[in-house]
């Protein structure tokens, strides 16, 4: 069963017994990387098309990568046990507290 995730008002979250804090500000490079990872990936005409399961796995992977981009010390393996809704919780919190990233989150949930 996936662990329950809660994020405190100051951006503190605990995973696998370790605490991580979502920063108050992100560098321009972090913002760029984060938004690129959350962009929808279209199918290439005449190329490989992903089925629903593959697309879901891809989305989950990219959500993990995006979180690792902006949360200091966080590793991909730490996010492995989290469910897709828990990963979305992290990104929803980021969007609510970082207006410059809210459009990236809107693309995510679209």
C-alpha positions as CSV (number, residue, x, y, z in Angstrom):
1,X,0.0,0.0,0.0
2,X,1.3,3.5,-0.9
3,X,2.2,5.7,2.0
4,X,-0.1,8.6,2.9
5,X,1.4,12.0,2.0
6,X,0.8,15.3,3.7
7,X,2.6,18.6,3.2
8,X,2.6,21.2,5.9
9,X,1.9,24.9,5.2
10,X,5.6,25.7,5.2
11,X,6.3,23.1,2.5
12,X,7.7,20.4,4.8
13,X,6.9,16.8,3.8
14,X,8.1,13.5,5.2
15,X,8.9,10.5,3.1
16,X,10.6,7.3,4.3
17,X,11.4,8.9,7.7
18,X,13.2,11.9,6.1
19,X,12.0,15.4,5.9
20,X,12.1,17.5,2.8
21,X,11.2,21.1,2.3
22,X,9.8,22.6,-0.9
23,X,11.7,25.9,-1.2
24,X,10.0,29.3,-1.2
25,X,11.7,30.3,-4.4
26,X,13.1,28.4,-7.4
27,X,15.9,29.3,-9.7
28,X,15.2,30.1,-13.4
29,X,16.8,26.8,-14.3
30,X,14.5,24.9,-11.9
31,X,11.4,26.6,-13.2
32,X,12.4,25.7,-16.8
33,X,13.2,22.1,-16.0
34,X,10.0,21.7,-14.0
35,X,7.7,23.2,-16.6
36,X,9.3,21.1,-19.4
37,X,8.8,17.9,-17.5
38,X,5.1,18.7,-16.9
39,X,4.4,19.5,-20.6
40,X,2.1,17.0,-22.3
41,X,3.9,14.6,-24.6
42,X,2.0,14.2,-27.9
43,X,2.1,11.0,-30.0
44,X,4.3,11.4,-33.0
45,X,2.3,10.9,-36.2
46,X,3.5,7.7,-37.8
47,X,5.6,6.9,-34.7
48,X,5.1,5.0,-31.6
49,X,1.8,5.6,-29.8
50,X,1.5,4.8,-26.2
51,X,-1.4,2.8,-24.7
52,X,-3.1,4.1,-21.6
53,X,-0.9,2.0,-19.2
54,X,2.3,3.2,-20.9
55,X,1.1,6.8,-20.9
56,X,0.3,6.5,-17.1
57,X,3.7,5.1,-16.3
58,X,5.4,7.8,-18.4
59,X,3.3,10.5,-16.6
60,X,4.2,9.1,-13.2
61,X,7.9,9.0,-14.1
62,X,7.9,12.6,-15.3
63,X,6.0,13.7,-12.1
64,X,8.7,12.1,-10.0
65,X,11.4,13.8,-12.1
66,X,9.8,17.2,-11.8
67,X,9.5,16.9,-8.0
68,X,13.2,15.9,-7.8
69,X,14.1,19.0,-9.9
70,X,12.7,21.4,-7.3
71,X,12.9,19.7,-3.9
72,X,16.5,19.7,-2.5
73,X,17.8,16.3,-1.4
74,X,14.8,14.3,-2.8
75,X,15.7,11.2,-4.9
76,X,13.7,9.4,-7.5
77,X,13.8,6.2,-5.4
78,X,12.2,7.9,-2.5
79,X,9.2,8.7,-4.7
80,X,8.8,5.2,-6.0
81,X,6.2,4.0,-3.4
82,X,4.0,7.1,-3.9
83,X,0.8,6.7,-5.8
84,X,-0.1,8.9,-8.7
85,X,-2.6,10.9,-6.5
86,X,0.1,11.5,-3.9
87,X,2.5,12.8,-6.6
88,X,-0.3,15.1,-7.9
89,X,-0.6,16.4,-4.3
90,X,3.0,17.5,-4.3
91,X,2.5,19.3,-7.6
92,X,-0.8,20.8,-6.6
93,X,0.9,22.2,-3.4
94,X,3.8,23.6,-5.6
95,X,1.3,25.3,-8.0
96,X,-0.7,26.8,-5.2
97,X,2.4,28.3,-3.5
98,X,4.4,29.2,-6.7
99,X,2.2,31.2,-9.1
100,X,4.9,31.1,-11.8
101,X,4.4,27.3,-12.0
102,X,0.6,27.2,-11.8
103,X,0.3,27.1,-15.6
104,X,2.5,24.0,-15.7
105,X,0.2,22.4,-13.2
106,X,-2.9,23.3,-15.2
107,X,-1.4,21.5,-18.2
108,X,-0.8,18.5,-15.9
109,X,-4.5,18.2,-14.8
110,X,-5.9,19.0,-18.3
